[in-house]
Amino acid sequence: KRRINNLLCISKSYGVGRQYRTIKKRFPELNIQMKGFDTSIDFEGNITRLNWTEKEKWKSLIWGEYLRNYVFSVKGDILMDFVPTENIQKKLKHIYIKRRA
């Protein structure tokens, strides 16, 4: 079998971070190029990196994705390559502990 050195991963824009961290955790030597595409979760338009703060449900979706990245990285399932601010860490720790109970 051929060894893969490079990988192009295409994902919904708001999921690119988790996809990258999942692959990188399992294959740290792999050169990964990520490409995100804007997508719609409702009939109000596409969520983009520039407009995700315009609607409460879009902000909720992005915050949920951030929480998944944090919780999965704390569990060791995905790569932890970011450090939340101290204030956010306190809130995240509380959420994580509450969810495990």
C-alpha positions in Angstrom: 0.0 0.0 0.0 1.1 3.6 -0.7 1.8 5.8 2.2 -0.3 9.0 2.2 1.7 12.1 2.9 -0.9 14.8 1.9 -4.6 15.0 2.5 -7.2 17.5 1.3 -10.2 17.5 3.6 -13.4 19.3 2.5 -16.0 20.0 5.2 -18.7 22.5 6.3 -16.9 25.7 7.3 -18.0 25.5 11.0 -16.8 21.8 11.3 -13.3 22.3 9.7 -11.6 22.7 13.1 -12.9 19.5 14.5 -12.2 17.6 11.3 -8.7 18.8 11.3 -8.1 18.0 15.0 -9.5 14.5 14.6 -7.3 13.6 11.7 -4.2 15.3 13.1 -4.6 13.4 16.4 -4.4 10.1 14.6 -2.0 11.0 11.9 0.3 13.8 13.3 2.9 13.4 10.4 0.2 14.0 7.7 0.2 17.2 5.8 -3.5 18.3 5.9 -5.1 21.0 3.8 -8.5 22.0 4.9 -11.2 23.6 2.7 -14.4 24.7 4.2 -17.6 25.5 2.4 -20.5 27.7 3.5 -23.7 25.9 4.3 -27.2 26.6 5.3 -29.0 25.1 8.4 -32.2 27.0 7.8 -33.9 29.0 5.1 -32.2 32.3 6.1 -29.0 31.9 4.1 -25.6 30.4 4.4 -23.5 30.5 7.6 -20.1 32.0 6.8 -17.1 33.0 8.9 -18.1 36.6 8.4 -21.8 36.4 9.3 -22.2 33.7 11.9 -22.9 36.3 14.6 -25.9 37.7 12.8 -28.5 35.2 14.1 -28.9 33.6 17.5 -29.3 30.0 16.2 -26.1 30.4 14.1 -24.2 31.7 17.1 -25.5 28.7 19.1 -24.3 26.3 16.4 -20.8 27.8 16.4 -20.6 27.8 20.2 -21.7 24.2 20.2 -19.0 23.3 17.8 -16.5 25.1 20.0 -17.7 23.1 23.0 -17.4 19.9 21.0 -13.8 20.8 20.1 -13.0 21.6 23.7 -14.7 18.5 25.3 -13.3 16.0 22.7 -9.8 17.5 23.1 -10.0 17.3 26.9 -11.1 13.7 26.6 -8.1 13.1 24.3 -10.2 12.1 21.3 -8.9 15.0 19.2 -5.8 17.2 19.1 -5.7 20.0 21.7 -4.0 22.8 19.7 -5.8 25.8 21.2 -6.1 27.3 24.7 -9.3 29.1 25.7 -9.0 32.3 27.7 -9.0 31.8 31.5 -12.6 33.1 31.7 -13.8 30.7 29.0 -11.9 27.8 30.6 -13.8 28.3 33.9 -17.1 28.2 32.0 -16.0 25.2 29.9 -14.8 23.3 32.9 -18.2 23.8 34.6 -20.0 22.7 31.5 -17.8 19.6 31.0 -18.1 18.5 34.6 -21.8 19.0 34.5 -22.2 16.9 31.3 -20.1 14.0 32.8 -22.4 13.8 35.9 
